[in-house]
Structure formats: structure tokens, C-alpha cells
Amino acid sequence: MSGALFVIGTGPGNPEQMTPEALAAVDAATDFFGYGPYLDRLQLRHDQLRHASDNREELDRAGAALSMAAGGAKVCVVSGGDPGVFAMAAAVCEAIENGPAAWRAVDLTILPGITAMLAVAARAGAPLGHDFCAISLSDNLKPWNIIENRLELAARAGFVIAIYNPISRARPWQLGEAFKLLRDHLPAATPVIFGRAAGRPDERIAVQPLSQADASMADMATCIIIGSAETRIVTRPGRPDLVYTPRFMAEGKR
């Protein structure tokens, strides 16, 4: 007997930014697996059950959800943002690859959501208007030297860089080192956008030049967007500045 497993994202946290597809999956499911604060964003009925776990228990969470779905339940695995961007969709796929055959028979639906870099970019203007990439600074699942190499190559290639998982109590130094590395490859005036809780009541968006970018402004809930050499700031009297990267790049420039 095979049930169904939905993997959804709640978006950045504003209820209005959760997709209708994801809301329909929430309505259909009976059991919900996820990090507690993400489950708190859902308005569940009395007949729907929460199974909260720590944010570092992704594979165990995925396995528990798959086991329940394989038993015939309609299960929802909940991420913040988009479940496919540094989130639970990859963990579920990994669990299926390495788990029992019954998990491969589960009816799996992964639904896209609004990820943090899109929400932060929209608040700031259009910094992702040209080529960009996303890099997690967490070295829990990959060595720090690989992260450094990717940051350097992305900066040299002219990508705007969205930084996920920039800093935590267990990883207090990586963001400062990332800024130091990028200052060797990007202009001092390159805009750095610190975006926390975009679209929520406690939203905080700040822009600093790379030369002054202060790692202490970030926490684990912050998404950071670092412009390329092409990224510009447009000042508007009485209005917030706009940060954007032009869609057209001059021939011969990075």
C-alpha cells in the first residue's frame, strides 16, 4: 500500500507568499514533518498531526515521512522558502536512493516555493537581473576550501552571489572570511544586501558596500546578496534606493 508524499516550501514566511499548490497539499495531508518554526507557519486542522524535529535531522525526518507515506498516509514534508534550494527536497531524494524499495513506490510530489534570495532581491530592486548563483556557507556538508574556491570563481566570472546559511553560533567566522576573499576580486563599492525576514513584520533589509560589509549584521535567518562588478545603485529622493544588475552587459566586460 503506497500513500503520497508532498514536499513543500512555506516561502519566506509571509502567508501571502505561499503558493496555492502548497496550500492545497497542506489541505490534503494528514501528517506534517519539519523543523518546528516552519510547521508553526501552517494553520493546521485538529485532525492533522505535527511531527517536529531539529533542523539538523533532515535525513531522519525524510525517512520517517517516507515510511509513513509508504504505509498509506498522505504526508507533507515542510521547508521554508523553496524545498529544492538547500532544503528538504534533496534530503527526501537522498533517502529514497538509499532506502528500502517501498520508498521508491511512494507517490512523490515536490512543489516549488519562493526562496529567500528571490524575496530579498524583490525588496532591494533587481540584483538578480543578470547571471547569478547561490552558495551555502555551511561547511557541515562540504569542506571550507571548496566554498572558498566557489566564491572566488563566481566573483571572477561576474556572477551575482546569493549567500545562504551565512553564519551561526557554531560557525561564527565564515562570513567574515567570505567578505575578505571577495574584496580581492570585486570593486570596493560592490553592493552587499543583507535581507532578513523579507516580507514579514520583522523584516530588515540593509545595503552596504563590500568594503564596509559587516558580518555581525547577519544571522542564520539572513540571506545575503553580493552584487557583481556590474551591479548598480539608483538613488531616489524620498524613496529607498534600488539595487539592480543590468540585463545587458557591454561586450568585452566581465
C-alpha positions as CSV (number, residue, x, y, z in Angstrom):
1,M,0.0,0.0,0.0
2,S,1.6,3.3,-1.1
3,G,0.5,6.7,0.1
4,A,1.5,10.2,-1.0
5,L,4.3,12.4,0.0
6,F,4.3,16.2,-0.7
7,V,7.4,18.3,-0.2
8,I,6.6,21.9,0.1
9,G,8.1,25.3,0.9
10,T,6.3,27.9,3.0
11,G,8.1,30.8,1.2
12,P,10.0,33.4,3.2
13,G,7.3,33.4,5.9
14,N,4.7,35.9,4.7
15,P,1.5,33.7,4.4
16,E,0.6,35.6,1.2
17,Q,3.8,34.3,-0.4
18,M,2.9,30.6,0.0
19,T,1.7,29.2,-3.3
20,P,-1.8,27.8,-4.0
21,E,-0.3,24.4,-4.9
22,A,1.4,24.2,-1.5
23,L,-1.7,25.3,0.3
24,A,-3.7,22.5,-1.5
25,A,-1.1,20.0,-0.4
26,V,-1.4,21.2,3.2
27,D,-5.2,20.7,3.0
28,A,-4.8,17.2,1.6
29,A,-2.2,15.9,4.0
30,T,-2.8,14.2,7.4
31,D,0.8,14.3,8.8
32,F,3.4,17.0,8.7
33,F,7.2,16.6,9.2
34,G,9.5,19.6,9.5
35,Y,11.5,22.0,11.6
36,G,9.2,23.3,14.3
37,P,9.3,27.1,13.3
38,Y,8.4,26.1,9.8
39,L,5.5,24.0,11.0
40,D,4.3,26.9,13.1
41,R,3.6,28.8,9.9
42,L,0.8,26.4,8.9
43,Q,-2.8,26.7,10.0
44,L,-3.5,23.0,10.7
45,R,-6.8,21.4,11.5
46,H,-7.4,19.4,14.7
47,D,-7.2,16.2,12.7
48,Q,-3.8,17.0,11.2
49,L,-0.7,15.9,13.1
50,R,2.7,17.6,13.5
51,H,6.0,15.7,13.7
52,A,8.6,18.4,14.6
53,S,12.3,17.8,14.7
54,D,15.6,19.7,14.9
55,N,16.8,21.5,11.8
56,R,19.9,19.2,11.6
57,E,17.9,16.0,11.3
58,E,16.9,16.2,7.7
59,L,17.6,12.6,6.7
60,D,15.9,11.1,9.7
61,R,13.0,13.3,9.1
62,A,12.8,12.3,5.4
63,G,13.0,8.6,6.3
64,A,10.2,8.9,8.9
65,A,8.0,10.8,6.4
66,L,8.7,8.2,3.7
67,S,7.9,5.3,6.0
68,M,4.6,6.8,6.9
69,A,3.7,7.6,3.3
70,A,4.7,4.0,2.3
71,G,2.2,2.8,4.8
72,G,-0.6,4.6,3.1
73,A,-0.7,8.1,4.7
74,K,-0.8,11.4,3.0
75,V,2.3,13.1,4.3
76,C,3.7,16.6,3.9
77,V,7.4,17.5,4.4
78,V,7.7,21.2,5.1
79,S,10.6,23.5,4.4
80,G,11.0,27.3,4.5
81,G,11.4,29.1,1.2
82,D,11.6,26.6,-1.8
83,P,12.1,23.0,-0.7
84,G,14.6,22.4,-3.6
85,V,17.0,25.1,-2.6
86,F,19.3,24.0,0.3
87,A,16.2,22.3,1.8
88,M,14.3,19.1,2.3
89,A,13.7,18.0,-1.3
90,A,17.3,16.9,-1.7
91,A,17.1,15.0,1.6
92,V,14.0,13.2,0.5
93,C,15.6,12.2,-2.8
94,E,18.7,11.0,-1.0
95,A,16.6,9.0,1.4
96,I,14.8,7.3,-1.5
97,E,18.0,6.5,-3.2
98,N,19.5,4.8,-0.2
99,G,16.3,3.5,1.5
100,P,14.1,0.4,1.0
101,A,12.3,-0.4,-2.2
102,A,9.0,0.6,-0.7
103,W,10.1,4.2,-0.6
104,R,10.6,4.3,-4.3
105,A,7.0,3.3,-4.8
106,V,5.7,6.4,-2.9
107,D,3.8,8.9,-4.9
108,L,6.1,11.9,-4.6
109,T,5.3,15.5,-5.4
110,I,7.8,18.3,-4.9
111,L,6.2,21.7,-5.1
112,P,8.2,24.9,-5.8
113,G,8.1,27.9,-3.5
114,I,9.5,31.4,-3.2
115,T,13.1,31.1,-1.9
116,A,14.8,33.7,0.3
117,M,17.0,35.1,-2.3
118,L,14.0,36.0,-4.5
119,A,12.2,37.6,-1.7
120,V,15.3,39.7,-0.7
121,A,16.0,40.6,-4.3
122,A,12.5,41.9,-4.8
123,R,12.7,44.1,-1.7
124,A,16.0,45.6,-2.9
125,G,15.2,46.0,-6.6
126,A,16.5,43.6,-9.2
127,P,20.0,42.5,-8.2
128,L,19.5,39.1,-9.9
129,G,18.7,40.8,-13.2
130,H,21.7,39.1,-14.9
131,D,23.6,35.9,-14.2
132,F,23.7,34.8,-10.6
133,C,24.4,31.8,-8.4
134,A,23.6,30.6,-4.9
135,I,26.2,29.3,-2.4
136,S,25.7,28.0,1.1
137,L,28.5,29.0,3.6
138,S,27.7,26.0,5.8
139,D,30.7,23.7,5.9
140,N,28.8,20.9,7.7
141,L,28.3,19.0,4.4
142,K,31.3,20.2,2.4
143,P,34.8,21.4,3.2
144,W,35.5,25.1,3.6
145,N,38.2,25.1,0.9
146,I,35.5,24.1,-1.7
147,I,33.3,27.0,-0.5
148,E,36.3,29.4,-0.9
149,N,37.0,28.1,-4.4
150,R,33.4,28.5,-5.5
151,L,33.2,32.1,-4.1
152,E,36.4,33.1,-5.9
153,L,35.4,31.6,-9.2
154,A,31.9,33.0,-9.0
155,A,33.2,36.5,-8.3
156,R,35.8,36.3,-11.1
157,A,33.2,35.0,-13.5
158,G,31.0,38.1,-12.8
159,F,28.1,36.3,-11.1
160,V,25.9,38.0,-8.5
161,I,26.2,35.7,-5.5
162,A,23.3,34.8,-3.1
163,I,24.7,33.5,0.2
164,Y,22.6,31.1,2.2
165,N,23.4,29.9,5.8
166,P,25.9,32.7,6.3
167,I,26.6,32.5,10.0
168,S,25.5,30.6,13.1
169,R,26.7,30.2,16.7
170,A,28.7,27.1,15.6
171,R,30.0,28.9,12.5
172,P,30.8,32.5,13.5
173,W,33.7,33.2,11.3
174,Q,32.9,32.0,7.7
175,L,31.0,35.1,6.6
176,G,33.8,37.5,7.5
177,E,36.3,35.3,5.7
178,A,34.0,35.2,2.6
179,F,33.8,39.1,2.6
180,K,37.6,39.2,2.9
181,L,38.1,36.8,0.0
182,L,35.6,38.7,-2.2
183,R,37.3,42.0,-1.6
184,D,40.2,40.7,-3.5
185,H,38.1,40.1,-6.6
186,L,35.3,42.7,-6.6
187,P,35.2,46.6,-6.5
188,A,35.1,48.1,-3.1
189,A,31.7,49.7,-3.9
190,T,30.0,46.4,-4.8
191,P,26.6,46.4,-3.1
192,V,26.0,43.8,-0.4
193,I,22.4,43.3,0.5
194,F,21.5,41.9,4.0
195,G,18.0,40.6,3.9
196,R,16.3,39.1,7.0
197,A,12.7,38.0,7.3
198,A,11.8,39.6,3.9
199,G,8.0,40.2,3.7
200,R,7.4,39.6,7.4
201,P,6.7,42.2,10.1
202,D,10.2,42.0,11.5
203,E,11.8,42.4,8.0
204,R,15.2,44.0,7.9
205,I,16.9,45.0,4.6
206,A,20.2,46.8,4.6
207,V,22.7,47.6,1.9
208,Q,26.4,48.2,2.4
209,P,29.4,48.5,0.1
210,L,31.6,45.4,0.1
211,S,34.5,47.4,1.6
212,Q,32.3,48.0,4.7
213,A,30.2,44.8,4.8
214,D,29.9,43.8,8.4
215,A,29.4,40.1,9.1
216,S,27.8,40.9,12.5
217,M,24.7,42.2,10.7
218,A,23.8,38.7,9.7
219,D,22.4,35.6,11.5
220,M,21.2,32.2,10.3
221,A,17.9,33.7,9.1
222,T,19.7,36.2,6.8
223,C,20.1,35.8,3.1
224,I,22.9,37.9,1.6
225,I,23.1,39.0,-2.0
226,I,26.5,40.2,-3.2
227,G,26.5,42.2,-6.4
228,S,28.8,41.8,-9.4
229,A,31.0,44.5,-10.8
230,E,28.0,45.5,-13.0
231,T,25.5,45.9,-10.2
232,R,24.3,49.4,-9.7
233,I,22.5,51.5,-7.1
234,V,19.8,54.0,-8.2
235,T,19.1,56.7,-5.6
236,R,15.5,58.0,-5.4
237,P,14.7,61.1,-3.3
238,G,12.2,60.1,-0.6
239,R,12.3,56.5,-1.6
240,P,14.5,53.5,-0.9
241,D,17.5,53.1,-3.2
242,L,17.2,50.5,-5.9
243,V,19.9,47.8,-6.3
244,Y,19.9,46.2,-9.8
245,T,22.1,44.4,-12.2
246,P,21.6,45.4,-15.8
247,R,20.3,42.8,-18.2
248,F,22.7,43.8,-20.9
249,M,26.4,43.7,-20.4
250,A,28.9,45.7,-22.5
251,E,30.9,43.5,-24.9
252,G,34.3,42.5,-23.5
253,K,33.4,43.3,-19.9
254,R,33.2,40.6,-17.2
